[in-house]
Amino acid sequence: MTGSPELRPLGETLGTEALGIDLSRPLDDATFGWMERAFAEHPVLVFRNQNLGPAELATFGRRFGGPRIHSLVKYRHSEYPEVSWLTNVDADGKVDWFGVKRATDWHTDSPYDDDLPRLAILHAKEVPGRRAARCSPICARPMTRSPRR
């Protein structure tokens, strides 16, 4: 923990910012317990100014249980398959139109699984537009199942 963690509301609907936690370092049990309690009260937590590589992101995600490996192999990280990329650029530097679609409609397919993951995590490394300079958050949301109709 980099200090005493705090929560700051981001508005009535978006979520809550978690302050005072460096996710690039291993989480001690006290910090992890604080995060679990925060997730129990707040549907979306945002951790700003984080710069995690694939290894740190995978380590953070594993604290919450077994990761889900994305079905699209093309977008998986080679060393950390539980980390997948949302990108609009292919390996040749050209526009990846399927990637554009994935990046603009980010979602998780896991709510359809019988065994839900605890979280869905999105780490924004590069955000286009005017907000790019001030935004590199990690957003994490506890998974809940909607009632079947």
C-alpha positions in Angstrom: 0.0 0.0 0.0 1.4 3.5 -0.8 -0.6 5.2 1.9 -4.0 4.9 3.5 -6.4 3.9 0.8 -9.4 6.2 0.3 -12.5 6.2 -1.8 -13.8 9.3 -3.8 -17.1 9.3 -5.6 -16.9 10.0 -9.4 -20.5 10.8 -9.8 -23.8 9.3 -9.2 -23.6 6.5 -11.8 -20.0 6.0 -13.0 -18.2 4.6 -10.0 -15.7 5.4 -7.3 -12.1 6.2 -7.4 -9.7 4.2 -5.2 -6.8 6.4 -4.1 -3.6 5.4 -2.4 -3.0 2.0 -3.9 -0.2 1.1 -6.3 -1.4 -1.9 -8.3 2.1 -2.5 -9.9 3.3 -3.8 -6.5 2.1 -7.0 -4.8 -1.0 -6.3 -2.6 -0.6 -7.1 1.0 -3.5 -8.8 2.7 -4.7 -5.7 4.5 -4.9 -3.7 1.2 -6.6 -6.6 -0.6 -9.2 -6.9 2.2 -9.9 -3.2 1.9 -10.4 -3.6 -1.8 -12.8 -6.5 -1.3 -14.8 -4.4 1.1 -14.8 -1.5 -1.3 -16.0 -3.7 -4.2 -18.8 -5.0 -2.0 -20.1 -1.4 -1.6 -19.2 0.1 -5.0 -20.0 -1.5 -8.4 -17.1 0.1 -10.3 -13.7 1.1 -8.8 -11.3 3.2 -10.8 -7.5 3.2 -10.0 -6.0 6.2 -11.8 -2.3 6.8 -12.8 -1.5 3.1 -12.9 1.0 1.8 -15.5 0.9 -2.0 -15.3 2.6 -4.3 -17.7 1.1 -7.6 -18.6 2.8 -9.4 -15.7 1.5 -6.9 -13.1 -2.0 -6.9 -14.6 -2.1 -10.7 -14.6 -0.9 -10.8 -10.9 -3.5 -8.2 -9.9 -6.3 -10.2 -11.6 -5.2 -13.5 -10.1 -5.7 -12.2 -6.6 -9.4 -12.4 -7.3 -9.4 -16.0 -8.6 -8.8 -18.0 -11.7 -8.5 -15.8 -14.8 -10.6 -16.3 -17.9 -8.6 -16.8 -21.1 -10.2 -14.9 -24.0 -11.3 -17.1 -26.9 -9.7 -14.9 -29.6 -6.1 -16.1 -29.6 -5.0 -13.2 -31.8 -5.6 -10.7 -29.0 -4.0 -12.7 -26.2 -0.6 -11.7 -24.7 1.9 -14.4 -25.6 3.3 -14.8 -22.0 0.2 -14.0 -20.0 -2.8 -15.4 -22.0 -5.3 -14.1 -19.4 -4.3 -10.6 -20.6 -5.9 -9.7 -23.9 -5.5 -6.5 -25.9 -8.2 -4.1 -27.1 -6.4 -2.5 -30.0 -7.4 -0.9 -33.3 -3.9 -1.5 -34.9 -2.8 -4.8 -36.3 0.8 -6.3 -36.2 1.6 -4.5 -39.5 0.5 -1.1 -38.2 -2.7 -1.0 -40.2 -6.2 -0.5 -39.0 -7.6 -3.6 -37.5 -11.3 -3.1 -38.1 -12.4 -6.0 -35.9 -10.2 -4.5 -33.2 -11.9 -1.1 -33.7 -15.2 -2.8 -33.0 -13.9 -4.6 -30.0 -12.4 -1.4 -28.6 -15.5 0.6 -28.9 -17.8 -2.0 -27.5 -15.8 -3.4 -24.6 -17.7 -6.0 -22.7 -17.2 -9.4 -21.1 -18.9 -12.6 -22.2 -18.4 -14.2 -18.8 -21.9 -13.4 -17.4 -23.1 -16.3 -19.6 -20.8 -18.8 -17.9 -22.1 -20.9 -15.1 -19.1 -20.1 -12.9 -18.7 -16.3 -12.8 -15.4 -14.6 -12.4 -15.2 -12.2 -9.5 -14.2 -9.2 -11.6 -14.0 -7.7 -15.1 -10.8 -5.6 -15.4 -10.0 -2.9 -18.1 -6.6 -1.2 -18.0 -6.6 1.8 -20.4 -3.1 2.3 -21.7 -3.9 4.7 -24.5 -7.1 6.7 -24.6 -7.7 8.7 -27.8 -9.1 12.2 -27.7 -8.9 15.1 -25.4 -8.9 12.9 -22.2 -5.8 10.9 -23.3 -3.3 13.0 -21.3 -4.9 12.6 -18.0 -6.3 9.1 -18.1 -4.6 5.8 -17.6 -7.0 4.1 -15.2 -7.8 0.6 -14.3 -11.5 0.0 -14.0 -12.6 -3.1 -12.2 -16.2 -4.3 -11.7 -17.5 -7.2 -9.6 -19.5 -9.7 -11.7 -23.0 -10.4 -10.8 -25.6 -12.6 -12.6 -28.8 -11.0 -13.8 -31.9 -13.0 -13.0 -32.8 -15.4 -15.9 -36.0 -14.5 -17.7 
